[in-house]
């Protein structure tokens, strides 16, 4: 299985989701390739400072992360594309409607329906809340895949 997480700039939510999912899936022995991208990413941008901090708190390292801009090849290569918000999902589907059957919001896919909060520019506590939401959603994801 190939799983792609998508947010806006690929510096906060989607790289955090990627690393959390890699860890949890590996712990459960689930063979999956996990990646992330942003619909408006600036290629090569590093993860945000607060993303680095809150991920380090749980033993995950984003220091080598470089933002990737979502492209058609990524949509083709991945089995499931999980966006952080309904707006991200709609944006991708409007430009690539042929992939609509494998694009979901993360919340929609796990049956919760809520968007992942955007911590960009927020305090460390806001990033922690986002990280916790991503962890909760990822454990729910395990029940499905």
Secondary structure, 3 states (H helix, E strand, C coil): CEEEEEECCCCCHHHHHHHHHHHHHHHCCCCCEEEEEECCCCCCCECCHHHHHHHHCCCCCCCCCECCECCHHHHHHCCEEEECCHHHHHHHHHHCHHHHHHEEEHHHHHCCCCCCCCCCCCCHHHHHHHHHHHHHHHHHHHHHC
